[in-house]
Amino acid sequence: MRTTKAKPGQTVLDIALQTCGDASAAAQIAVLNGLTLTDALVAGTEIQVPEWPANPVRAFFHANGISSATLATSSPWLQESKRRGIGSWAIGVDFIIS
């Protein structure tokens, strides 16, 4: 098991791509750390990551010093007052399926 520190704006998916080179590692990282795939990570938090086979994506991230951070924090989309229509609804929040 390895660890990494979350950087500002990183998501579980960012950590998976950066440390494992594989988006499918995101679910395992979330479980290892008691997170969900949609949790916002706090910068500086130690994140456990599984051992993962070497691959070209991870090698590219490492060789080029890339650490992605895709969490949208200032998008107008996130402003509650501007969200309208079915495209912004959340199941169990804006409507209930029974």
C-alpha positions in Angstrom: 0.0 0.0 0.0 1.3 3.5 -0.9 0.1 6.9 0.2 0.0 10.3 -1.5 -1.2 13.7 -0.4 -4.2 15.3 -2.1 -3.5 18.6 -3.8 -6.0 21.4 -4.1 -8.9 20.6 -6.5 -8.1 16.9 -6.7 -10.8 14.2 -6.8 -10.6 10.5 -6.2 -10.4 10.0 -10.0 -7.5 12.5 -10.3 -5.6 10.5 -7.6 -6.4 7.2 -9.5 -5.0 8.5 -12.8 -2.0 10.1 -11.2 -0.9 7.3 -9.0 -2.2 4.2 -10.8 -2.7 5.4 -14.3 -6.1 3.8 -14.4 -9.5 5.3 -13.7 -10.8 1.9 -12.5 -8.6 2.3 -9.4 -10.8 5.2 -8.2 -13.4 2.8 -6.7 -10.7 0.9 -4.7 -9.1 4.2 -3.6 -12.4 5.5 -2.4 -13.1 2.3 -0.4 -9.6 2.2 1.1 -10.1 5.8 2.4 -13.8 5.7 3.4 -14.7 8.1 0.6 -17.2 8.1 -2.2 -16.2 8.8 -5.8 -17.8 12.2 -5.6 -16.2 13.4 -2.3 -14.2 16.6 -2.5 -10.7 15.9 -1.1 -9.1 18.3 1.4 -5.7 19.4 0.2 -2.9 17.8 2.3 -5.0 14.7 3.2 -3.0 11.5 3.2 -4.7 9.1 0.7 -4.0 5.4 0.6 -3.5 4.0 -2.9 -3.3 0.4 -3.9 -0.3 -1.2 -5.6 -1.1 -1.2 -9.3 0.8 -2.6 -12.3 3.0 -0.1 -14.2 1.4 1.3 -17.3 2.0 4.1 -19.9 -0.5 6.5 -18.3 1.1 6.4 -14.9 4.6 6.6 -16.5 3.5 9.7 -18.5 2.1 11.5 -15.4 5.2 10.7 -13.5 7.7 11.6 -16.3 6.0 14.9 -16.9 5.3 15.9 -13.3 1.6 16.0 -14.0 -0.9 16.0 -11.1 -4.4 16.6 -12.4 -7.0 18.6 -10.4 -10.4 18.5 -12.0 -12.6 19.6 -9.2 -14.8 22.6 -10.4 -14.8 25.2 -7.7 -15.7 28.5 -9.4 -17.9 27.4 -12.3 -21.2 29.3 -12.7 -22.8 25.9 -12.9 -22.1 25.4 -9.2 -24.0 28.5 -8.2 -27.3 27.3 -7.0 -29.3 30.2 -8.2 -28.2 29.6 -11.8 -29.0 25.9 -11.9 -32.2 25.2 -13.7 -33.9 22.2 -15.4 -33.7 18.5 -15.3 -30.0 18.5 -16.1 -29.2 19.8 -12.7 -31.5 17.7 -10.6 -30.2 15.1 -8.2 -32.0 11.8 -7.4 -33.2 11.8 -3.9 -32.8 15.6 -3.5 -34.8 17.3 -6.2 -37.0 14.3 -7.0 -37.7 10.8 -5.6 -37.9 7.6 -7.6 -40.1 5.0 -6.0 
